[in-house]
Amino acid sequence: MKNLLFAFGILAVSALSAFEIVEPAAKDGSLRLAVQELRHHLALVADDVPYRFVFAKPDDVKEVAPFESRYRVKDDTVWFWGDDGGKTAEWDWGDDRGKETQRRNGTLFAVELFGERELGLRYLWPGADGVAVTKPKTPILSLPRHAEGRHVSTLVKARIRSYAQYHPFPWEQVKAYMPRELYDAPRPTTHEERVLWQRRNRLQDREYFTYGHAFTHWKDRFEKSHPEYLNLHIDAKMGVETRGWTSTQGRDRTKHCVSNEAVVDQILADWCANGTNRFLNVCENDSGFWCECPACRALDVPKEGEKPLAHVTDRYVNFWNRIAKKARAIRPDVQLVTYVYSDYRLPPRREKIAYGENMLCGFVFAEAEDAMALINDWRKAGMRHFFFRPNYLHSIVTIHRGYERFFYNQFHELLNAGMIGVDYDANDNRPMTTLEFYVLARAFADPTATFESIVADYYAGYGAAAADVKAYFEAVRQTGEAALEECRRLARNPNSDFGGGGTLPRTEETGRNEAELQAKYDMLAASVARHAKSGDLTAVESARLQSLLLQAEHGILTYRFLTAVADRPVPEMKQAAEALNAFRIAHKDDLRDIYVQIYRLWWAEVRYWKLYRKRLQEPKGVDDVARLEAFIRIPSVSKDIPEVNRAVAFLKGEATKDGLHCWVEAMPDGRKVLYAANEQTKAPDVLISAHLDVVPAQTPDLFIPRRSEGRLYGRGASDCKEHCILAVRLMRELKGKVSVGCLFGSDEEIGGASTAFMLEKGYGGKRLAIILDSEQFAITTRQKGLAEYVVTAKEAAAHTGMMKGTPPNASLRLLRAYDDLVAALSDHEDGSWRDVINLSRICGTREEAEMALRVRCANYGSWERIEALIRDKTGCDIVCTRKGDPVILDESAPYLQEFRELMRRRWPTRQVDFYHLNSSTDARHIQKLGLPMLILGVDARGAHTPAEHLVLSSLDEHAELIDGYLLKRFGKK
């Protein structure tokens, strides 16, 4: 209480003129707070307070009724008094658990009632900004010459829980989904503010009885000495039986073997050791994992086709009856307090409650369930006394739900049915649920208050904008109640997830659409603009209206994200997620929400963010083999630019589906080139190179893919469309983890000018390049350069019949020169790494002939020597039509050694080593970036032949290998 008084003592404004307060002689925490609250309230409504305030009952009042609070105004004196009895006047839901005491705050509640009725104050939500002054502040306070107010707490229990902590999840637990900027965002209220808000709204228990999950330490107590007390868990996959805690549940959630009579005896022994209080807490621990032993299963009454252990009510009614029978023999007026919850919330099918007068049931139903129907069914089973303990306010919602009238009506239905009290579990009084909290709190404190009067008091906190706020919430309520009816319809399905624990996250999406959310936002936006122009709101009222508008916008962005995760294309989903996070970051000081809960708790948004990441990284329905088959059907032969461009469009479409960013550039001849990345950058950390063009097919049916014995046949299955699909997969799986992009060459088979073109456009990488175009189970560390030359020979015309000797012949001259070139440029039989030359074509006449040569160069700096040799042997000028340098990597480089070792571990039966490739790849262009390079290939064979094929399992194997390597070396911290 010391901290509470300090926290709110500063709210008392010292501008008040002097006035007299006659304080009680002996003050406990509640009375001290009552005085402090009076000072605070008076400072809000007037500058001068010409009254005398006495904290005592008037002389003519002889008795104070139990739990009574009263004030009286007569002339210039105001009296406050009430029932302040009980062993303690402190109030926090966790205090004095197990003690039969009452907490009474009669005088404090009299001050709060006076503030509400005479000063026009409304306590809308916790915190200083939640106290609404509905009357203009006056220079001099004027009260009626005579007025009285009286309040009596009628419910045995009237509670909305106030947790002392905010689930302080460590950053490691929330960082997967939550922006770092939101981790330390201001939280809406403190624990002290939430407790004070409940006191201001006069929530109080008349009788304190202990309940809540009662056996959270039994695992630690009895695991070794009496394991038979604990639930038997059977792992169906492993066939292993364990007692109590399993890897899928917390130790504090271990259940009992309720068929074991020794468990009953142990509960009673503990109760006797603690003094045999009238209330005996037998609430089972939270969550599922019910005992699976034959004796417990025999107590169940399952229906045909029902999931195993979906209805365990009968075993627990049997359990309670056995405890009650023995407990009554010790203390006849004992009351067992138990939850009716989870898979034992539905009425029993065979058992009856044998000792109804000795049982107090706390019902935990879901919003979509018919609580009254269930209560009536439990009455038929012998239930006599009950309280209501729903999780309705436990949901972390970010869209205004509009459930407040449903909550109000259900409360009164249950109250009329004999409910003795309420205990609403609540995560917090958050911006989106303040009206729901307010309606419930006011109904609990004064069950005679009408719904219309309660919401009118709430709207009054918005001053001249009250009518606009009313119209907004009425529209929200209409949609929300219709959504709730739809949820009830869905809950009738026995396999629905709308029942059980009481939280109902999916009501945020059900029955809503973005258009109606936008229409409601527009209503508020118009109100903000209108009142800003008229200036008829106070600064506090204007701030409340602006905050409500922000909440409505937050709801639209949240809904857009939730629905995008479900069924929108990945780019739209990503855009919705980024917009929502950006809004939350920008307004974290205004919304003041509890983001660690939003992104972490299962009943909030965590399941959506998990699905979001899964769709980004491992999209549902993606069949890479089917994608490759469709790709092969496009005959993207290098020189067929229209078909190449069709292949570019196809691959772009597939990459976009996977949430990748794509750029397409057009070369001067109309050929298009694709670049994709898993981040919005042209220079990722890791650059992949693959090409989508193919060589011509020997027969047209090679463009019809065919699967056989784990292999996929078709043109491009080995060179190089399979690598394009692998590249897209790698970017997809590493999204958000490693920055990866891929340049998809579209003319590699005829020189790779498209790759060089894209590099000149600024596409590239920063830390590593991976060229997917090589042999399987090897790392290419050398590849030869490639150049093509055209040599033209000319001879003067002559009459060969008139000439002596061999007549001049241009074609023959080139053929003889070629023989000399082969002798000078060829691989030796010992396998030495040499330059080689090949004749592509020769044609012409005796007078003029042309020879095309293809030269593969093994070493850097050889082109001048080779060109000089060609000129010397042919005696002709030459024209170079394309040229690419060789690639030579340092095989001692640590990254190459490391990757080779990873491959050897992955394929221990293969001869994995470095490899020298006699042909060329686009690595000849990529090497200009100066990056370390890995030149790899999947298990694909027969390139350029009719037998070209891919071993299908190789896609998964190489994806796992490369993923792991990149995550280790370049994964984001």
HUQUI-V28945 format. One record per run of one state. SS is the DSSP state (H for helix, E for strand, - for the rest). FROM is the first residue (numbers start at 1). TO is the last residue. If there is no record, write none. Layout:
SS;FROM;TO, SS;FROM;TO
This chain:
-;1;1, H;2;9, -;10;19, E;20;22, -;23;28, H;29;45, E;46;48, -;49;51, E;52;54, -;55;67, E;68;74, -;75;76, E;77;82, -;83;87, E;88;88, -;89;102, E;103;103, -;104;105, H;106;117, -;118;120, E;121;123, -;124;127, H;128;130, E;131;133, -;134;137, E;138;140, -;141;145, E;146;152, -;153;156, E;157;160, -;161;170, H;171;174, -;175;179, H;180;182, -;183;190, H;191;200, -;201;217, H;218;222, -;223;226, H;227;229, E;230;230, -;231;231, E;232;235, -;236;239, E;240;243, -;244;250, H;251;253, -;254;255, E;256;256, -;257;260, H;261;273, -;274;278, E;279;281, -;282;293, H;294;299, -;300;312, H;313;330, -;331;334, E;335;340, -;341;341, H;342;344, -;345;355, H;356;358, E;359;363, -;364;370, H;371;380, -;381;384, E;385;388, -;389;392, E;393;393, -;394;403, H;404;416, -;417;420, E;421;424, -;425;425, E;426;426, -;427;430, H;431;445, -;446;450, H;451;491, -;492;504, H;505;508, -;509;513, H;514;534, -;535;538, H;539;567, -;568;569, H;570;586, -;587;587, H;588;591, -;592;594, H;595;598, -;599;605, H;606;617, -;618;623, H;624;632, -;633;636, E;637;637, -;638;640, H;641;657, -;658;660, E;661;666, -;667;671, E;672;677, -;678;682, E;683;691, -;692;693, E;694;694, -;695;699, H;700;703, -;704;705, E;706;708, -;709;710, E;711;713, -;714;720, H;721;733, -;734;739, E;740;745, -;746;747, H;748;750, -;751;752, H;753;760, -;761;763, E;764;772, -;773;777, E;778;783, -;784;784, E;785;794, -;795;799, H;800;802, -;803;809, H;810;824, -;825;835, E;836;844, -;845;847, E;848;857, -;858;862, H;863;874, -;875;877, E;878;884, -;885;886, E;887;888, -;889;893, H;894;906, -;907;912, E;913;917, -;918;922, H;923;929, -;930;931, E;932;936, -;937;939, E;940;941, -;942;948, E;949;951, -;952;952, H;953;970, -;971;973
